[in-house]
Amino acid sequence: FNAFQSTSAPLRGRPGRGVFHAPEHCSTKDLDEPKMITQGITKSPKPRRGDRISNYYIMAGTFSQIYIQYVFAVKGRDNFLQKPWRDEVFKYMAGIIKGKNQKPIIVNGVEDHVHVFVGLKPSMSISDLIRDVKNNSSKFINEQKFLNTKFAWQEGYGAFSYAHSQIENVYRYIANQEQHHSKKTFKEEYVDFLKKFEIEYNEQYLFDWLD
């Protein structure tokens, strides 16, 4: 089941440990603030959009950032993400996202599912990115032989969009996954997301719940 919907509803939680997060020098405040470097600029009057200079027109730039939280689940009880190695998997996922020139804000989860929060450029397809994250991370888990059986993710995912002002709240919520799920199952959490984002769903086509 693929869900995509914008919202202004904040999520709450406390920071946790054992998760991948954006490095300290990469403040979430600056994630979508483009920085421009100019060289060789004279003190002549600043050209305006639409002005013609040497047969060229000054065009408006495009600066945009889309914030998406992905949620997806493991396939089968034999594929639980185990504590001794799941942080390594989260870091590997963040590397996949960086390799696609996108911004991993935080990757975290528990034994049966993962939350991936990213800053996407408009040129990146939401479905293409999560396809690559799931395919490459499952291959990594199998190559590392973390399990005695073949690892796989379930089909489908949830994708939920947020405003820039909500980044810190979403970050804390994802960082606090382990404590959060001491009180609520993955199924309860996921259905709450769908209701909060006002997404119509048929429970028959949601994940195969392992709780």
N, C-alpha and C positions, 0 to 999 in steps of 0.2 A: 504494500500500500504506500503510495507516494503522496505526501501532503505538503502543500506549499501555500502559505497564507501570511500576510503581514499582520502585525498586531502592535498595540501599545501597552499591553498588560505586562508589568514587570514580574520577574521571577526572583525568588529570594533564597538565600542560603549563606553558608560561611565557607571561607577558603579551606581547602584540605591539602593533604600531602600526597605524593606519589602520582602526580599527574604531569603531563606536558603542558607548559604554558609559554606565552610569548616572553622572550628574554627581557630583563629589566630595562635595557636601553631602548626597548620598543614599547613605549607607553601606549596604552590603548586609546589615549586621548588623541594621539597623532596618527591613528591608523588610516584615516581617510583625508588627511590634510596634505595635499600635494605641495611639494617644495619646488620652486622654479629657480634655476641658475641662469643668469644672463651674463654675457661677455661682450666686450666691445661696444657697449651702448653709449651713444653720444648724448649730449645734453640738449639735443634738439627736441621740439615739442613731441610729446608722446603720441604715437599714432593711435587712432581709434578703429574699432572694428568697422570694416567696410571701406576704410581709406585705401587708396591705390598707391603703392610704392614700387617703383621699378617693375611695373607690369605684374605685380603680385598683390593679392588682397590679404589683409590681416583678418584671419578667421578665428572664431572662438574655439578654445580648447575644450576637451571633454574630461571632466574629473568626476569619478563616481566610485562608490564602494557599496557593496551589498553584503549584509551580515546574515549568515545562514547557520542555524543549528541543525545538524544531521543527527538522526537517531536510528540505529540499526542493531540487529540481534544475531546471536550465534545460532547455529543449526544443530539441534540435538544436545542432549545432556553430556555427551562425551566431549563436547567442544567448549566446555566452560573456560573462560579466560582466568587462568590461575595467577594468584598473587606473585609468585616468584619471578614471573616473566612478562606479565601483561604491561608493566610500565615500559618495557623495551618495545613492545608492539605499539603502544601509544606514541612513543618517540619516532618510530619508523613511519607511522601514519603522518605525523607532522612533517617528516622529511619528504614524503610523497607530495604533500600539498605545496611545500616550498618549491619542490622541483617543477611544479606546474605554474610557478610564479604567482601563487595565491598566498594569503596570510593566515597561518594557523594561529588562532588565539588561545585555544585550550582543547586538549583531547583527554578524555577521562571516561571511566565507566566502572562497572563491576563485572561479576563473572558471566552474566548472560547478555549484556548489551553495552553499547558504546555511544557516547555523545561526542560529536566533533563540531566545534564552533569555528567558523572561518570568515574572513573578509574576502569576498569574491569580486573580481573585476567583471564588468558587464560582458566582456568577450568570452568568459568561461561559462560553459553550460553547467547548471546545477547537477544534472544527471550524469554528465561525463566525468565530473570530478569524483563523485561518490563511487561511480563504477570503478575508476582507477584505484581509489583508496581501498575498496573492498577486495578487488582482484589481487592487487599487489601485496596487501597485508596478509591475506590468506596464504598466498604463495610463500611469503616470508616465514610464517608460522610453521608451515609444512617443511620448508627447507631447514629450519632450525631444529626440527624434530622435538618441539616442546611437548607434543602429545604422542601417544602410542597409536593413534588413529588419525585418519585424514581430517584436517580442520576445514570447515566451510561456514560461511555466513548464510543466514536466511535470505531469500529473495525479498526485495523491497526495502524501503526506508521511509523515514519521515523527514521532511525538510521544512523548517520554520524560520521566517525572516523577522529581523528586529531593526529598530532604529539605533542610530549611533548612541543616543542617550541611554540605551538599555544594556550596553556592552558589559559594564561592571556587574550588574545584577545577574546577567546570564553567566558570566564568568564564575561568580561565586556559587551559583546554583550547580554548575557542572563540577566545580572543584570539590563540592561537598557530597558527591554521589554516594559514597560508602555509608555515611551517616544517614543520608536521606533514605536509603533503601533498607535501613534497619526498621523503618516504620511503614514503608509503602512498597508494594511489589512493582515490578516493571510494567505489568499490565495496567495497574491502577495509575501509574505515572503517565503512560502513553495515552490512555483513554482521556486522562485529564488534559493533556496537551491538545488532543483533537477537539475536546469540548471548549477549551479556552480560546482556541483559534477559530471556533465556529466552523469546523470542517465536518461535512457529512461523511459518514463511514458505515460500512457493513462489517460487523464483527467477524463474519465468515472469512473476510479477506485480510484480516490483520495478521500479526505474527502468530506462530505456534508457541504459545506461552509455556514456559518450562517450570513455572512455580506451582 
